[in-house]
């Protein structure tokens, strides 16, 4: 049997943000950003501020873990402001 080796160089940074009544997790990859849960309605500013502080405007995807308002509340406005695709 032949040995098989794979090397992956991946630079990932995760930022956990308070977004209303829950947390939102902004994940930074060199190719773009993803958001896991979008927080409570009206708290999207914290997410956009963090992106600006990182010099990023490339939110690619918003992943919603489940259908509670404090997890999907900002998904629509963040999609409108960033063009990110939403996945549930």
C-alpha positions as a Markdown table, in Angstrom:
| # | Residue | x | y | z |
|---|---|---|---|---|
| 1 | Unk | 0.0 | 0.0 | 0.0 |
| 2 | Unk | 1.3 | 3.4 | -0.9 |
| 3 | Unk | 1.5 | 6.3 | 1.6 |
| 4 | Unk | -0.7 | 9.3 | 0.8 |
| 5 | Unk | -0.2 | 12.7 | 2.2 |
| 6 | Unk | -2.2 | 15.9 | 1.7 |
| 7 | Unk | -1.1 | 19.3 | 3.0 |
| 8 | Unk | -3.7 | 22.0 | 3.4 |
| 9 | Unk | -2.6 | 25.6 | 4.1 |
| 10 | Unk | -5.7 | 27.4 | 5.2 |
| 11 | Unk | -5.8 | 30.7 | 6.9 |
| 12 | Unk | -9.1 | 31.1 | 8.9 |
| 13 | Unk | -10.1 | 33.5 | 11.6 |
| 14 | Unk | -13.4 | 33.3 | 13.5 |
| 15 | Unk | -14.9 | 36.4 | 15.2 |
| 16 | Unk | -17.8 | 35.9 | 17.6 |
| 17 | Unk | -20.0 | 39.0 | 17.8 |
| 18 | Unk | -22.9 | 39.8 | 20.1 |
| 19 | Unk | -25.8 | 40.5 | 17.7 |
| 20 | Unk | -28.8 | 41.3 | 19.9 |
| 21 | Unk | -30.0 | 38.3 | 21.9 |
| 22 | Unk | -27.5 | 35.8 | 20.3 |
| 23 | Unk | -24.1 | 35.5 | 18.8 |
| 24 | Unk | -23.1 | 35.8 | 15.1 |
| 25 | Unk | -19.9 | 34.1 | 13.9 |
| 26 | Unk | -18.0 | 35.9 | 11.2 |
| 27 | Unk | -15.5 | 33.6 | 9.5 |
| 28 | Unk | -12.7 | 35.2 | 7.5 |
| 29 | Unk | -11.0 | 33.3 | 4.7 |
| 30 | Unk | -8.6 | 34.8 | 2.2 |
| 31 | Unk | -11.2 | 34.3 | -0.5 |
| 32 | Unk | -14.1 | 35.9 | 1.3 |
| 33 | Unk | -16.2 | 35.9 | 4.5 |
| 34 | Unk | -19.1 | 33.8 | 5.7 |
| 35 | Unk | -21.5 | 34.5 | 8.5 |
| 36 | Unk | -23.0 | 31.8 | 10.7 |
| 37 | Unk | -26.2 | 33.1 | 12.1 |
| 38 | Unk | -27.3 | 36.7 | 11.5 |
| 39 | Unk | -28.4 | 37.8 | 15.0 |
| 40 | Unk | -31.5 | 39.5 | 16.3 |
| 41 | Unk | -33.4 | 42.0 | 14.1 |
| 42 | Unk | -31.8 | 45.4 | 14.1 |
| 43 | Unk | -28.3 | 44.3 | 15.3 |
| 44 | Unk | -26.7 | 44.0 | 11.9 |
| 45 | Unk | -24.6 | 47.1 | 12.5 |
| 46 | Unk | -22.2 | 45.2 | 14.8 |
| 47 | Unk | -21.5 | 42.7 | 11.9 |
| 48 | Unk | -21.0 | 45.5 | 9.3 |
| 49 | Unk | -18.7 | 47.4 | 11.7 |
| 50 | Unk | -16.6 | 44.4 | 12.3 |
| 51 | Unk | -16.3 | 43.8 | 8.6 |
| 52 | Unk | -15.3 | 47.4 | 8.0 |
| 53 | Unk | -12.7 | 47.2 | 10.8 |
| 54 | Unk | -11.1 | 44.2 | 9.0 |
| 55 | Unk | -11.2 | 46.1 | 5.7 |
| 56 | Unk | -13.5 | 43.5 | 4.3 |
| 57 | Unk | -16.7 | 43.9 | 2.2 |
| 58 | Unk | -16.8 | 40.5 | 0.7 |
| 59 | Unk | -19.5 | 38.6 | 2.7 |
| 60 | Unk | -20.2 | 35.6 | 0.5 |
| 61 | Unk | -22.6 | 33.5 | 2.5 |
| 62 | Unk | -24.9 | 33.7 | 5.5 |
| 63 | Unk | -25.6 | 30.4 | 7.1 |
| 64 | Unk | -28.7 | 30.1 | 9.4 |
| 65 | Unk | -28.4 | 27.3 | 11.8 |
| 66 | Unk | -32.1 | 27.2 | 12.7 |
| 67 | Unk | -35.3 | 29.2 | 12.3 |
| 68 | Unk | -35.4 | 31.3 | 15.5 |
| 69 | Unk | -35.6 | 35.0 | 15.0 |
| 70 | Unk | -32.5 | 35.7 | 17.0 |
| 71 | Unk | -30.5 | 33.6 | 14.4 |
| 72 | Unk | -32.0 | 34.8 | 11.2 |
| 73 | Unk | -33.3 | 38.3 | 12.1 |
| 74 | Unk | -30.7 | 40.3 | 10.1 |
| 75 | Unk | -30.3 | 37.9 | 7.2 |
| 76 | Unk | -32.5 | 39.9 | 4.8 |
| 77 | Unk | -30.9 | 43.3 | 5.4 |
| 78 | Unk | -27.4 | 41.8 | 5.4 |
| 79 | Unk | -28.1 | 40.1 | 2.1 |
| 80 | Unk | -29.4 | 43.4 | 0.7 |
| 81 | Unk | -26.4 | 45.3 | 1.9 |
| 82 | Unk | -23.7 | 42.8 | 0.9 |
| 83 | Unk | -25.1 | 40.6 | -1.8 |
| 84 | Unk | -24.4 | 37.5 | 0.2 |
| 85 | Unk | -26.3 | 34.3 | -0.5 |
| 86 | Unk | -28.4 | 32.9 | 2.4 |
| 87 | Unk | -28.4 | 29.2 | 3.2 |
| 88 | Unk | -30.6 | 27.5 | 5.8 |
